[in-house]
Amino acid sequence: MSALPAATTIVQAPQIARAPIASYGDIFQPLPGFSISNYNQGAIGMGIAMRGFTEGEHGRDIAFFIDGMPINEVSAIHTPNYVDLNVLIPETVARVEVIRGPFSVEAGDSNLGGTVNITTKRSEPVATANLSGGSFGTVRGLATYSSVGGTVEPYIAAEGYTTQGYRDNSFIDRYNSFNKFTIPFADGSVLSMRGQFYGTTYGAASYISRDAVKSGALSDKAAVNGTDGGSKYQQNLVANYQSGAPDQELNSTLYFNHDVFDRYADFGGGQRIQHDERETVGGRVRKLWTGQIADGIPAQLLIGGNWRSDFITTWQGPTTARVETGPRVIDAGVDQHNVAGFAQLQVKPTPWLKLTGGARYDRFFYDINNRIDPANSPDVSTGVFSPKAGLAITPTHWLEFFTNYGEGFRSPNAALELLSNPTLRPQKIKSVEGGVALRFDRFNFLAGIWSSDIANEAYQAAPGLPLQNLGRSKREGFDLEARYAILKSTDGQLSLFANFTQTRARLENGVPSSLYVPNVPTSVLNVGVDADMATRNGQRVFGSAYVTYVGKKYLTEDGLLTTSAYARVSAKVGYAWPSGWSAFTQATWYPGDRLSEIAINFGPGVGATSADIFTSPVAKLTVLAGLSYRFPPSNVGIFK
């Protein structure tokens, strides 16, 4: 009996290894239901959205976790619940679990469009050395060490990366050290502990006039200010404990994270700094019981709770060439705490019927120190209840009908929202979905339709621009996804895949000229192939290729300004030899429009003109290539 809702996608490490990945957004790009945009503004969080939310808000409407540690930065100065996954090394990922919609009882804050759970590798019996490079002076080095067996299983990865970027002042330099140690106990329980140390500095070309680029008056590579950019430094410690069989599992997580973020950017009116330093500490515990209730009815009960505390220092003020030149407009210290409990019960009164019911309650406590106006330093306490329900009918093992209801929320931002409105409650969403899934040995298909309602749509055209309340909104859409395995044998696999999402995101606030939630693609289509096949003498060829077609986006509430539809082609091919060597090359190509992936309205939501639209052009073609060596396997750990 699965505790996961039906509209779920699972990605394993081999699929990630075959994919053309240049940045972390490429992990999600070909997956069903996602809308991905790369701002090309240095090492900042990418635009990631699901279920009709805008990709212009850095993934804030999806709850992200890595090894149980939440990634969303609550009360962030850049945008509420900001997400930056640049800390993620793709080669360290064992599994990505995507739940579309607010249907996971275990995910609380930010669970509006869905949930993403990322699990890193425990260990593997090889060490590797990798070197790659390509367009725009890009060079990446990665070394990993791991072994299996013994009293401790290590998994260590060290990464260095540099690029000059496509546009002027678009360099990125970073280091990343991932260190995980797993201790298996005799009773089958497992304790893993990891520490990660990450740092990056970057330049940012900023956003430029779309009209000027189209007319040829401005180069698409032009930078607004040669001193725009920033840095981010992060250190985190995570411990996970797991015991019991999978259907009786006890799981607990403790984490600590220290993060320092500085960004210098110009969103009109001159350069300004956004500074955010925080320490985050928290944990989660969950227990699963699987058994039978009255008259032998199969049942599964999940109970758990989580706690999180953030201690934040944040400010924003005008700068020139990264030197503060005037009084700060935001300067606050924030202590934000979240405690929550959740429970879910699944029962199967018949072999073909599964009923699910659950709920969680989250309580938030804010202690805000407003250093600009100490008298306006509110203490705030607010809570939110989130019920969940589901039904699945399985007439036969290959056919399932499902429906789910869920409510999700986003916590208020202390500096950007509560200082001006201390009575503000969490933004809530109510969502329902229904669909059908077919699962055969070689062919899988899922079709689903969904609808979501928000009473008070909070919209931010881009971080740094004002938060706006657009009133009531409704999102509707449907998802289609299919995968067919042409080849599935011990010699390898060759699969075709396709997915399509149609979305309608409308405002229902009674204002005739206010119709659309801006920056939401009307449709996203992915069509592709991935493969890993034996050739001769133990050699193999592997890779993936797909085309993404993104429909137009309304850039204003009145719908008078839009982007064009555009296509993106991504491909990777690699070859591996039994000696341990492998090589790959990959490319990303935009055959047409390169201004629509990122297009932002810097003007009013109603009545804006074409001159108000700014863009961050992407490169027409980006090529990477690399070599990797896998050292001979070792089946004995470093600690015997």
C-alpha positions in Angstrom: 0.0 0.0 0.0 1.6 3.3 -1.2 1.5 6.4 1.0 2.0 8.6 -2.2 -0.8 10.3 -4.1 -1.4 9.1 -7.7 0.0 12.1 -9.6 3.5 11.3 -8.7 6.8 11.0 -10.7 9.8 9.2 -9.5 13.3 9.7 -11.1 16.2 7.4 -10.2 19.9 8.0 -10.5 20.4 6.2 -13.8 17.9 8.4 -15.5 19.6 11.5 -14.2 23.0 10.2 -15.4 21.6 9.9 -19.0 20.0 13.3 -19.0 21.7 16.5 -20.5 22.2 18.5 -17.3 23.9 21.8 -17.4 22.2 23.3 -14.3 19.8 21.8 -11.7 16.7 22.9 -13.6 17.6 20.4 -16.2 16.7 17.6 -13.8 13.1 18.8 -13.8 12.8 20.2 -17.4 11.6 17.0 -19.1 9.3 15.9 -16.2 5.5 16.1 -16.4 3.8 19.2 -15.1 6.9 21.4 -14.7 7.6 24.9 -16.1 11.3 25.8 -15.9 13.1 29.1 -16.7 16.7 30.0 -16.3 17.0 33.7 -15.3 20.7 33.8 -16.4 21.4 36.2 -13.6 24.3 34.3 -12.0 24.1 31.7 -9.3 20.6 32.5 -8.1 17.6 30.1 -7.8 15.9 29.2 -11.1 12.3 29.6 -12.0 10.5 26.3 -11.2 6.7 26.0 -11.1 3.9 23.4 -11.2 0.1 23.5 -11.4 -0.3 27.0 -12.8 2.1 29.0 -10.7 4.5 31.5 -12.2 8.1 30.5 -12.7 9.1 34.1 -12.0 9.2 33.5 -8.2 12.1 31.1 -7.9 10.2 27.9 -7.0 8.5 29.4 -3.9 5.2 27.6 -4.5 6.7 24.1 -4.3 8.0 22.6 -1.1 11.5 21.3 -1.7 13.4 18.9 0.6 16.9 17.3 0.3 17.3 14.3 2.7 14.4 15.7 4.7 15.9 19.2 5.1 13.6 21.9 3.8 15.2 24.1 1.1 12.6 26.9 0.9 14.0 30.0 2.7 11.1 31.4 4.7 10.9 35.2 5.1 13.6 35.6 2.5 14.4 39.2 1.4 14.5 38.2 -2.3 11.1 36.6 -2.5 8.9 34.7 0.0 10.0 31.1 0.4 12.8 31.5 -2.1 14.4 28.3 -3.5 18.0 27.9 -4.6 19.1 24.4 -5.5 22.5 25.3 -6.9 23.9 23.5 -3.8 22.7 20.2 -5.4 25.4 18.1 -7.2 23.4 16.0 -9.7 25.8 13.0 -9.5 25.0 12.7 -5.7 21.2 12.3 -6.3 19.8 8.8 -5.8 16.1 9.6 -6.2 13.7 12.5 -6.9 10.1 12.2 -5.9 7.7 14.7 -7.4 4.1 15.1 -6.1 2.0 17.4 -8.2 -0.5 19.4 -6.2 -0.9 20.1 -2.4 -1.7 16.4 -1.6 1.2 15.3 0.5 0.3 15.3 4.2 4.0 15.4 5.1 4.7 18.7 3.3 3.6 21.9 4.9 4.9 25.4 4.1 5.1 26.2 0.4 3.1 23.1 -0.6 0.9 25.0 -3.1 1.9 23.7 -6.4 3.4 20.4 -5.2 6.3 18.8 -3.3 9.8 17.6 -4.4 11.7 15.2 -2.2 15.3 14.7 -3.2 17.3 11.8 -1.6 21.1 11.7 -2.0 23.1 8.5 -2.5 24.0 6.3 0.5 27.1 4.8 -1.2 28.4 3.1 -4.3 31.3 0.7 -4.9 33.3 3.1 -7.0 35.3 6.3 -7.0 35.2 8.6 -10.0 37.1 11.6 -11.5 35.2 13.8 -14.0 36.3 16.8 -16.1 34.0 18.7 -18.5 33.8 22.0 -20.3 32.4 23.8 -23.2 30.7 27.0 -24.3 31.5 30.4 -22.7 34.6 29.3 -20.9 32.8 26.7 -18.8 34.9 24.2 -16.9 33.7 21.7 -14.2 35.7 19.2 -12.2 34.1 16.6 -10.0 35.7 13.8 -7.9 33.8 11.3 -5.8 34.9 8.6 -3.4 32.7 5.9 -2.0 32.7 2.3 -0.9 30.3 -0.3 0.4 30.6 -2.7 3.3 32.3 -2.1 6.6 31.0 -0.3 9.7 30.8 3.1 7.9 30.0 3.7 4.2 31.3 7.0 2.9 30.1 9.0 0.0 32.2 12.1 -0.7 32.0 14.5 -3.6 34.1 17.6 -4.4 33.1 20.0 -7.2 34.7 23.0 -8.7 32.9 25.1 -11.4 33.6 28.2 -13.4 32.0 29.9 -16.4 32.0 33.3 -18.1 28.4 33.0 -19.2 26.7 34.0 -22.4 26.1 37.6 -21.6 28.5 40.3 -20.3 29.2 40.1 -16.5 27.7 36.6 -16.3 30.5 34.8 -14.6 29.9 32.1 -12.0 32.6 30.6 -9.7 31.7 28.0 -7.1 33.1 25.2 -4.9 31.0 22.4 -3.4 32.0 19.7 -0.9 29.5 17.0 -0.1 30.4 14.5 2.7 28.0 11.7 3.7 28.7 8.8 6.1 26.3 6.0 6.6 26.3 3.5 9.5 24.3 0.3 9.0 23.4 -1.5 12.3 23.0 -5.2 12.8 19.2 -4.9 13.4 18.7 -3.3 10.0 18.5 0.3 11.1 20.6 2.9 9.4 22.1 6.2 10.5 23.4 8.7 8.0 25.1 12.0 8.6 26.3 14.5 6.1 28.0 17.8 6.0 28.0 20.1 3.0 30.1 23.3 2.3 29.2 25.4 -0.6 30.2 28.9 -1.9 29.7 30.9 -5.0 30.4 34.4 -6.4 28.8 35.6 -9.6 28.1 38.5 -11.9 24.7 39.4 -13.2 23.9 41.1 -16.5 20.4 42.0 -15.3 17.3 42.5 -17.4 17.2 44.6 -20.6 14.5 46.0 -22.8 12.9 43.4 -25.0 12.0 46.1 -27.6 15.6 47.3 -27.7 16.9 43.8 -28.3 14.3 43.1 -31.0 15.1 46.3 -32.8 18.8 45.7 -32.7 19.4 48.9 -30.7 20.9 46.8 -27.9 23.0 43.6 -28.0 21.4 40.6 -26.4 24.7 40.2 -24.4 24.7 43.7 -22.9 24.9 44.1 -19.2 23.2 46.9 -17.3 25.8 47.3 -14.6 29.2 45.7 -14.5 29.1 45.5 -10.7 25.8 43.7 -10.4 26.0 40.2 -9.0 26.5 38.6 -5.6 27.5 35.7 -3.5 26.1 32.8 -1.4 27.8 30.7 1.2 26.1 27.7 2.8 27.1 25.1 5.4 24.7 22.4 6.5 24.6 19.3 8.6 21.9 16.6 8.2 21.3 13.4 10.2 18.8 10.8 9.2 17.8 7.7 11.2 15.7 4.9 9.7 14.6 1.6 11.3 12.0 -1.1 10.6 10.7 -2.7 7.4 9.5 -0.3 4.7 5.8 -0.8 5.7 6.6 -0.3 9.4 9.3 2.3 9.1 10.4 4.8 11.8 12.2 7.8 10.3 13.7 10.9 11.9 15.7 13.8 10.6 17.7 16.6 12.3 19.3 19.4 10.4 21.3 22.7 10.8 21.9 25.2 8.0 23.9 28.4 7.9 23.4 30.6 4.8 24.7 34.0 3.8 23.3 35.6 0.7 24.2 39.0 -0.9 22.8 40.2 -4.2 23.4 43.5 -5.9 20.9 44.2 -8.7 18.9 47.0 -10.4 15.2 46.6 -10.9 14.8 50.3 -11.8 15.9 53.2 -9.7 19.5 52.1 -9.4 21.5 49.3 -7.8 20.6 48.0 -4.4 21.8 45.3 -2.1 19.7 42.5 -0.6 21.4 40.8 2.3 20.1 37.7 4.1 22.0 35.7 6.7 20.2 32.9 8.6 20.7 29.9 10.8 18.1 27.2 10.4 17.6 24.3 12.8 14.9 21.7 12.8 13.8 18.1 12.6 11.1 15.7 11.7 9.9 12.3 12.9 7.4 10.0 11.2 6.1 6.5 12.0 4.4 4.2 9.6 2.2 1.3 10.7 0.8 -1.3 8.3 -1.6 -4.0 9.3 -5.3 -4.8 9.5 -8.3 -3.3 11.2 -11.9 -4.6 11.6 -12.5 -7.9 9.8 -9.1 -8.0 8.3 -9.3 -4.8 6.3 -5.7 -3.8 5.2 -4.8 -0.4 6.6 -1.8 1.9 6.9 -1.4 4.7 9.4 1.2 7.5 9.2 1.8 9.9 12.1 4.5 12.5 12.4 5.5 16.0 13.3 8.1 18.6 12.4 9.8 21.6 13.9 11.8 24.4 12.3 13.4 27.6 13.6 15.0 30.3 11.5 17.1 33.1 12.9 17.4 35.8 10.2 19.2 39.0 9.7 18.1 40.9 6.6 18.4 44.3 5.0 17.9 46.1 1.7 19.3 49.5 0.7 20.7 51.6 -2.2 24.2 51.0 -3.5 26.6 52.2 -6.1 29.3 49.8 -7.3 28.4 47.6 -4.2 28.9 50.4 -1.7 25.9 51.5 0.4 25.0 55.1 -0.5 21.8 55.8 1.4 19.5 54.7 4.2 18.2 51.1 4.2 14.6 50.6 3.3 14.4 47.3 5.1 16.5 46.3 8.1 15.2 43.6 10.4 16.0 40.7 12.6 13.5 37.8 12.5 13.1 34.8 14.6 10.6 32.5 12.9 9.4 29.2 14.3 7.1 26.5 12.8 5.8 23.5 14.7 3.4 21.0 13.0 1.8 17.6 13.4 0.3 15.4 10.7 -1.5 12.1 10.3 -2.8 10.0 7.4 -4.9 6.8 7.3 -5.3 4.6 4.2 -7.7 1.6 4.1 -8.6 -0.9 1.5 -12.1 -2.2 2.3 -11.9 -4.2 -1.0 -8.9 -5.3 -3.1 -9.9 -2.7 -5.7 -10.7 0.3 -3.5 -8.3 2.5 -1.5 -9.5 5.3 0.7 -7.1 8.0 2.1 -7.8 10.7 4.7 -5.3 12.9 6.4 -4.5 16.4 7.8 -1.8 18.5 9.2 -1.8 21.5 11.5 1.0 24.1 11.3 1.6 26.9 13.9 4.0 29.8 13.2 5.6 32.2 15.6 7.3 35.4 14.6 9.5 37.7 16.7 10.4 40.7 14.4 12.9 43.4 15.3 12.4 46.4 12.9 15.6 48.3 13.2 14.3 51.2 11.0 11.1 51.7 13.1 11.5 49.8 16.4 7.9 50.7 17.5 6.7 48.7 14.5 8.2 45.4 15.6 5.3 43.0 15.9 5.2 39.5 17.5 2.9 37.4 15.4 1.4 33.9 15.9 -0.8 32.3 13.2 -1.8 28.8 12.3 -3.3 26.8 9.4 -5.1 23.5 9.1 -4.6 21.5 5.9 -7.0 18.5 5.2 -6.3 15.9 2.6 -8.4 13.1 1.1 -8.1 10.6 -1.7 -9.8 7.7 -3.5 -8.3 5.1 -5.8 -10.1 2.4 -7.7 -8.1 -0.4 -9.3 -10.4 -2.8 -11.2 -7.3 -4.7 -12.5 -3.6 -4.5 -11.7 -2.9 -2.4 -14.8 -5.7 0.2 -14.4 -6.3 2.8 -11.7 -8.8 5.7 -11.4 -8.0 8.3 -8.7 -9.2 11.5 -7.2 -7.6 13.7 -4.5 -8.5 16.8 -2.5 -5.9 18.8 -0.7 -5.3 22.2 0.9 -1.8 23.8 0.9 -0.3 27.1 2.1 2.6 29.5 2.2 3.6 31.2 5.4 3.7 35.1 5.5 7.0 36.8 4.9 8.1 38.7 7.9 10.0 41.6 6.3 8.0 41.9 3.0 4.5 41.3 4.4 4.1 41.2 8.2 5.8 44.6 8.9 3.0 46.3 6.9 0.2 43.8 7.7 0.8 41.9 11.0 -2.6 40.3 10.9 -1.9 38.6 7.5 -2.6 34.9 7.6 -0.9 32.1 5.5 -1.9 32.2 1.8 -4.1 29.1 1.2 -5.0 27.0 -1.8 -7.8 24.4 -2.2 -7.2 21.9 -4.9 -8.9 18.8 -6.4 -7.7 16.4 -9.1 -8.9 13.3 -10.8 -7.5 10.9 -13.4 -6.6 7.5 -14.8 -3.4 5.6 -14.9 -2.4 2.6 -17.0 0.6 0.6 -16.0 2.0 -2.3 -18.2 5.4 -3.9 -18.4 6.5 -1.7 -21.3 3.9 1.1 -21.4 2.7 3.6 -18.8 0.1 6.3 -19.3 -1.4 8.9 -17.0 -4.1 11.5 -17.6 -5.3 13.9 -15.0 -7.4 17.0 -14.7 -7.1 19.5 -11.8 -8.5 22.7 -10.4 -7.2 25.0 -7.6 -8.6 28.1 -5.9 -6.8 30.9 -4.0 -8.8 33.5 -2.1 -6.0 36.1 -2.1 -3.5 35.7 -4.9 -0.1 37.2 -3.8 1.9 38.0 -6.9 5.4 39.4 -7.4 6.4 40.1 -11.1 10.1 39.6 -10.1 12.0 39.6 -6.8 12.8 43.2 -5.9 9.5 44.4 -7.3 6.5 45.0 -5.0 4.3 42.1 -3.7 0.7 42.6 -5.0 -2.6 41.2 -3.8 -4.5 40.4 -7.0 -7.6 39.0 -5.3 -9.3 35.6 -5.9 -7.8 33.4 -8.5 -8.5 30.0 -10.2 -6.2 27.6 -11.9 -7.4 24.8 -14.1 -5.6 22.3 -16.3 -4.8 18.8 -17.3 -1.7 16.6 -17.6 -0.9 13.8 -20.0 2.2 11.6 -19.7 3.3 8.4 -21.4 6.4 6.3 -21.6 7.0 3.3 -23.9 10.0 0.9 -23.5 11.0 -0.2 -27.0 13.8 -2.2 -25.5 13.8 -3.6 -22.0 16.3 -6.4 -21.4 19.6 -7.2 -19.7 21.3 -5.6 -22.7 19.8 -2.2 -21.9 16.8 -0.1 -22.4 15.4 2.3 -25.0 12.4 4.3 -24.2 10.2 7.0 -25.8 8.4 9.5 -23.5 6.1 12.4 -23.8 4.1 14.7 -21.5 1.8 17.6 -22.0 0.3 20.2 -19.6 -2.4 22.7 -20.4 -3.0 25.4 -17.9 -5.5 28.2 -17.4 -4.7 30.7 -14.6 -7.4 33.4 -14.2 -8.1 36.1 -11.8 -11.7 36.2 -10.4 -11.6 39.5 -8.5 -14.5 41.2 -10.3 -12.3 43.7 -12.1 -13.1 43.5 -15.9 -9.5 44.5 -16.9 -7.9 42.1 -14.5 -8.1 38.6 -16.1 -4.9 36.6 -15.9 -2.3 35.5 -13.4 0.8 36.7 -15.2 3.9 34.7 -16.3 2.1 31.3 -16.4 2.7 29.2 -19.6 -0.6 28.2 -21.2 1.0 24.9 -22.2 4.2 22.8 -21.9 5.0 19.8 -24.1 8.0 17.5 -23.8 8.8 14.7 -26.4 11.9 12.6 -26.1 13.9 9.4 -26.0 16.4 8.0 -23.5 18.6 5.0 -23.8 21.4 2.9 -22.2 22.4 -0.1 -24.5 25.2 -2.6 -24.7 27.2 -2.4 -27.9 30.2 -4.8 -28.0 32.9 -6.2 -25.7 31.3 -4.8 -22.6 30.9 -1.3 -24.0 27.7 0.7 -24.0 26.1 3.8 -25.4 23.8 6.0 -23.3 22.0 9.3 -23.5 18.8 11.3 -23.8 17.2 13.8 -26.1 14.0 15.8 -25.9 12.2 18.8 -27.3 10.4 21.2 -25.0 7.7 23.4 -26.5 6.4 26.2 -24.2 3.2 28.1 -25.1 2.7 31.8 -24.6 2.6 33.5 -21.3 0.4 36.5 -20.4 2.7 39.2 -19.0 0.0 41.5 -17.7 -3.3 41.0 -15.8 -5.2 42.4 -18.8 -3.6 39.9 -21.2 -2.6 42.5 -23.8 1.1 41.7 -23.6 2.4 38.2 -24.0 5.4 36.2 -24.9 5.7 34.1 -28.0 5.7 30.3 -27.9 9.2 28.9 -28.0 11.1 25.6 -28.3 14.1 24.2 -26.5 16.1 21.2 -27.7 18.3 19.2 -25.3 20.4 16.2 -26.1 23.2 14.1 -24.6 25.1 11.1 -25.9 27.8 9.2 -24.0 29.9 6.1 -24.5 31.4 3.9 -21.8 34.2 1.4 -21.9 34.7 -1.6 -19.5 38.1 -0.1 -18.6 36.3 2.6 -16.5 36.5 5.4 -19.0 33.5 7.2 -20.4 32.9 10.3 -22.5 29.9 12.5 -23.3 28.8 15.5 -25.3 25.6 17.4 -24.9 23.9 20.5 -26.3 21.0 22.9 -25.6 19.6 24.7 -28.7 16.9 27.3 -29.0 15.9 27.1 -32.7 13.7 30.2 -32.5 12.7 32.8 -29.9 15.3 33.4 -27.2 13.6 36.2 -25.4 10.5 34.5 -24.1 11.9 32.1 -21.5 12.4 35.1 -19.2 10.2 38.1 -19.9 9.1 40.4 -17.1 6.7 43.3 -16.9 8.3 46.1 -15.0 5.2 48.3 -15.5 1.6 48.3 -14.2 -0.4 45.1 -14.2 -3.1 46.8 -16.3 -2.2 49.2 -19.1 1.5 48.4 -19.4 3.1 48.9 -22.8 5.7 47.0 -24.7 8.4 49.3 -23.4 7.7 47.9 -19.9 8.8 44.4 -20.8 12.3 43.3 -19.9 14.1 40.1 -20.8 17.2 38.1 -20.1 18.2 36.5 -23.5 19.5 33.0 -23.6 22.2 31.6 -25.8 21.1 30.1 -29.1 23.5 27.1 -28.6 25.4 25.8 -25.6 27.7 22.8 -26.0 29.4 20.8 -23.2 31.7 17.7 -23.4 33.6 15.7 -20.8 35.5 12.6 -19.7 35.0 10.4 -16.6 37.0 7.6 -15.1 35.5 5.0 -12.7 38.2 3.5 -10.5 38.0 -0.3 -9.9 35.2 -1.3 -7.6 35.8 -1.8 -3.9 33.4 -3.9 -1.8 35.1 -3.2 1.5 34.5 0.1 3.4 37.3 2.3 4.8 36.2 1.3 8.3 36.2 -2.5 8.9 
